[in-house]
Amino acid sequence: MKLFSPRYVGMLLLLVIVAFATIYPLGMILYGSFRSAAPGEPGYFTFNGYIEGFSDPTIVKCLINTFSLGATRTFISMVLAIFFCWIIVRTDTPLKGMLEILIWINFFIPSLPIAMAWILLLDPSYGVFNQWLMKLPFIDGPVFDIYSFWGIVWVRIAFSTSVRVLMFAPAFRNMDAALEESARMSGASNLTTLIRITFPALMPAILGTTLLGFIKSLESFEVELLLGMPAKFFVFSTKVYDMLRWEPPQYPPAMALSAVFMAVIIGLVFLNRFVVQRRQYTTVTGKGYRTSPIRLGKWRYVTLAYVIVYACVFLILPLAILVVGTFMKVSGMFELPDPYTLTHWQAVLTDPLFIRSIINSLIVCGSAALGGMLFFSFLSYINIRTKLPGRGALDFMSWLPWAVPGLLLAVGLLWVFLGGIPGMVALYGTLYILIIALIINQMPMGVRVMDGTMVQISKELEESARMSGASWLYTFRRIMMPLLIPTYVSTAVIIFLGSIRDIAIVVLLYTPKSKVLSILMLEHYIGMSPEKGMVVGLIITAMCILVAIIARAVGVTLRPSS
């Protein structure tokens, strides 16, 4: 390749763009940790941020809370996800397809509305379950407290399990069932086979996705904010948010804490890659393999009951109580003589701020979906289908947004636009900054989904076009893009749904003019109008479920590369 050939220059330009979107914000976090002032303001280099940040006696407790929550959620959701994948892929459980659909829906339902619903059920003062239980003669006080460590774990467990099921499922589907059949022919029970054969054979996928899931669980923000603040239970993300929302904002210690936390997370990412690369097990051979379902006999009704209970507890119940909550005069006050009203719906639907927020959400999420869809397919094509130098670095950088929590990435982007390259400040407060942030945040998932299809397309099609004199760009546009249309739709749906419910990545970047639905929901709930917050949350949830069901009905699949 010539040094100044279009392909070389184009690849170099692409590397610069992706590095600017991923490495530069992370570098600005480190830069900001040594500055004495807020982004864009004059200051000097100092270590005061680190001194102030780590002299705070609550910081150690915050870090312990963060990693304890992450480890607990990861362990519970890993066990549930393995069991659910086994039910869906390997057994003859009736209605197992329903479980897969519920998991698909749970993946896209926003966490904050579900947390609102569980508050109505488990609040110590007015929660429905606590009120019912306290009517028993042997119970004096509330049994459940949603504003606690285990309350946060409970609310997030459905989403965490859904993520891991979607990541484990491809490995389960590709595993040769003959391995399990051999064990059963030797007298092993289904449970023994699951523990001694299936689990060890899938260890690479389990280790990789579990550690990655743990990393992602550390970025949880809105549930910890909603349920942790009343109990003064802080995690890293809510502590940094709290520092940046003080008057005046405490930028130096917040940036110093962010820099240290970022270093820990990046270390975990490299540990994840090391573990996965060192442990290799062959589960699919070249002779063809079978995936015949395991016949559970009468036990299939036990697994069916488990599926039904899971659906009722983690989906139907919270959604039903959320609907009820939107019609209450005062949130949780079921004992009022006439507790229901349409006032909150009328107030929300006629509020100009709601109208502007929904328009902003559609513009921002739609633009992120379309722009991300095309950009991610281009990145995937370069990495999978070409031999251009630098494609390995391109692939690594596309993973980086998953290496840091969403709020941390937002902090870095805040410095990029306010204290980085001159002129970038003009984008702050516009919808463009939110679109850019969401595309960056969704990059790892989008590229992985595109990779899953890109590797399946025969190279002969491109080679035929090249032999006819077509350039690689022309080949991508006329050959690859038409073949990728189903995956384009899948990627666009995933980005749209992931963006419309995201709070952490936009909470530090919006202004009143660029407010979106997720932020409006959060502001209503933590302000003085929790009932309006439920209305907005239910509208977002309904949008997500509707889009997810339509996407599923037309064959859209979520297939991250495994």
MOSUL-V417372 format. One record per helix or strand. SS is the DSSP state (h for helix, s for strand). FROM is the first residue (numbers start at 1). LEN is the number of residues. If there is no record, write none. Layout:
ss:SS from:FROM len:LEN
ss:SS from:FROM len:LEN
//
This chain:
ss:h from:6 len:28
ss:s from:35 len:1
ss:s from:45 len:1
ss:h from:48 len:8
ss:h from:58 len:33
ss:s from:91 len:1
ss:h from:96 len:13
ss:h from:111 len:12
ss:h from:128 len:6
ss:h from:149 len:26
ss:h from:178 len:8
ss:h from:190 len:12
ss:h from:203 len:15
ss:h from:222 len:10
ss:h from:236 len:10
ss:h from:251 len:28
ss:s from:294 len:1
ss:h from:297 len:30
ss:s from:328 len:1
ss:s from:340 len:1
ss:h from:343 len:7
ss:h from:352 len:34
ss:h from:391 len:13
ss:h from:406 len:14
ss:h from:424 len:4
ss:h from:431 len:24
ss:h from:459 len:9
ss:h from:472 len:12
ss:h from:485 len:16
ss:h from:512 len:3
ss:h from:517 len:10
ss:h from:530 len:24
//
